[in-house]
Amino acid sequence: MLKVLHTGDLHLGMMHTTRNYPEGLRQNLIKARLTTLARLVEEANQAACQLIIIAGDLFNSHNVPQELIRDAVRILDGFAGACVAVLPGNHDYYAELSILWQTFLAQAPEQIVLLAETRPYPLHDFGLDAVLYPAPCDRRHSATNRLGWLRELSEKPAARWHLGVAHGTVRGISPDLDDRYFPMEREELLHTGLQHWFLGHTHTRYPDVEQTEQGGFAYCGTPEPDGFACSHAGYAWLTTLHEDKVFNRALTVGQYRFIEKTLAIRDVAAVENYFAQIGGENVLVKLYLTGRLPQEEYQQRSVCLDRCAGQVAYLEYDDSSLNLELSPASITAEFPAGSFPHLLLTSLAEDGDQEALQLAYELVKKVKK
Ligand SMILES: [Mn+2]
């Protein structure tokens, strides 16, 4: 049996500048990525893993601070198992003269192996009867994957476990419209004859289940969600390789949670109830409000939303599709008595058909423009 913690896409050094976050929160989001790396090492130690595999994009770019590289190495050095294998991804691709990887290697203790070359990496020196077969990225974008050398390999070194590590997309599983991310075919991976492929790149895990015996390959997803496109809780795989099967169990390790939600409401209490459910100091929310509110409630909405904002780390909302519920009083306030709109809308309001009333109101408003 071999126990591996499979992670990747930590993107250490991501600056979180794509949204207008308050500065304090932005700094916390930056720090969270490193804290999550420490959490992963802790989980690996607790589970008595022999190996940690980081399947690319440990770093967000080549321009991360030296101090961050040192911190990452120090954290990985806390792994009590045999070996940490780090694959360069497309964000932190391997180039011979890269300061990033030179700094990393200069600091790294022997138990950290950088999978920079397209060749087998036997791990017998670490006491593991395993060989890793990497597909490291050598640039930011490529229409060609890095599996080619495996097809030409005439003989595999002797070992119990033969494991692939790659960074890029798998057609049909991870989106790659223009073939820019080292696209691989599912069959191509399976035909290598390796027991399992540890994949990185797409930030959503695959398969998207809590545990699975589906072997062949798996994406770990990012352990620390990085934006509203990433709505999960942040995962890694605890992968156990048995004689005849591969067992993956999900570890939930993320600190921040990004939630994008459309809420159809009839009163502001519905908003408050929703926040009571999801609220927390590590929750970021992007909220779209739809539906109709009676006048009084409609006027209270921003006070209510301010209150809700206090219950989360961040709230961004769009209430442009939230309408005022029309009533005889609001119609009289807006249209002169006896005018055609007033007569039409009042009669619909008296019928109690809010749907037809709203539709007619919107048409009248359009004609008025
Ligand atoms: Mn990537």
Residues whose N, C-alpha, C, O or C-beta is under 5 A from the ligand:
A	BS01	MN	D57 G89 N90 H91 H201
